[in-house]
Amino acid sequence: MALDEKTRTELEAAAFRRMVEHLRQRTDVQNIDLMNLAGFCRNCLSNWMKEAADARGVPMSRDESRVAVYGMPYEDWKAKHQTEASAEQKKALEASHKH
C-alpha cells in the first residue's frame, strides 16, 4: 500500500494519540512494566516528543511534553497512580538494560 507523506503522517499521529489515550486509561500498567516488556515507557514517549519539538524549533519544556503524554503533570500522575516497584520488577529492569 502506497501512502502519500501527508496521509502517512496523519495515520501515524492518529495511532500515537490512540496509544497515549490507551496508556492514560491503563494507569494500572506501571512504567517499569512497560520498560521491562517493551523497552520504553511513558517518559520515553514524552522525551521523544520533546526531542521532535526541539529538532523542529518548537518551544516545549520537559514538563509540557510529560503533560502531553500523561494528561496531567508528571508529579500528579506519580502521586495518583505509581506504585513502588517490586524486587522482581527492579531485577527484570536491571537484567534488560534496555532503558
C-alpha positions in Angstrom: 0.0 0.0 0.0 1.5 3.3 -1.1 0.6 6.3 1.0 1.4 9.9 0.4 3.5 11.7 3.1 0.6 13.7 4.5 -1.7 10.7 4.8 1.1 8.6 6.4 1.8 11.4 8.9 -1.9 11.7 9.7 -2.2 8.0 10.3 0.9 7.9 12.5 -0.4 10.8 14.5 -3.8 9.2 15.0 -2.1 5.9 16.1 0.1 7.8 18.5 -2.8 9.7 20.0 -4.7 6.4 20.5 -1.7 4.8 22.2 -1.3 7.8 24.5 -5.0 7.7 25.4 -4.8 4.0 26.0 -1.9 4.5 28.4 -3.8 7.3 30.2 -6.7 4.8 30.7 -4.4 2.0 31.8 -3.0 3.6 34.9 -2.6 0.1 36.4 0.2 -0.5 33.9 3.3 0.9 35.6 6.2 2.4 33.6 8.6 -0.2 34.9 6.3 -2.9 33.4 6.4 -1.1 30.1 10.2 -0.8 30.3 10.6 -4.5 31.2 8.3 -5.7 28.4 8.7 -3.2 25.6 11.9 -1.3 26.4 10.1 2.1 26.6 7.7 3.8 28.8 5.5 6.9 29.1 8.6 9.0 30.0 10.3 7.8 26.8 7.3 8.9 24.7 7.3 12.3 26.3 11.1 12.6 25.8 10.7 11.6 22.1 8.0 14.3 21.7 10.3 16.9 23.3 13.2 15.8 21.0 11.0 16.1 18.0 9.9 19.6 19.1 13.5 20.6 19.7 14.5 19.3 16.3 11.8 21.5 14.7 12.5 24.6 16.8 9.1 24.2 18.5 9.3 25.5 22.1 8.3 22.7 24.5 9.6 22.1 28.0 10.1 18.6 29.5 7.1 19.3 31.8 4.9 20.2 28.8 5.9 17.1 27.0 5.0 15.0 30.0 1.6 16.6 30.3 1.0 15.8 26.6 1.6 12.1 27.4 0.3 11.7 30.9 -2.6 14.1 30.6 -1.5 15.9 33.8 1.7 17.0 35.4 4.0 14.0 36.0 4.2 14.5 39.7 0.4 14.4 39.9 0.3 11.2 37.9 3.0 9.6 40.1 1.1 10.5 43.3 -2.1 9.1 42.0 -1.0 6.0 40.1 2.6 5.0 40.6 3.3 2.2 43.0 6.6 1.1 44.5 8.4 -1.3 42.1 8.7 -4.9 43.4 12.0 -6.6 43.8 11.2 -8.7 40.8 10.4 -5.7 38.6 13.6 -4.0 39.6 15.6 -7.2 38.9 14.0 -7.5 35.5 14.8 -3.9 34.7 18.5 -4.4 35.7 18.6 -7.5 33.5 17.1 -5.9 30.5 19.4 -2.8 30.4 17.0 -1.5 27.6 16.1 1.8 29.2 
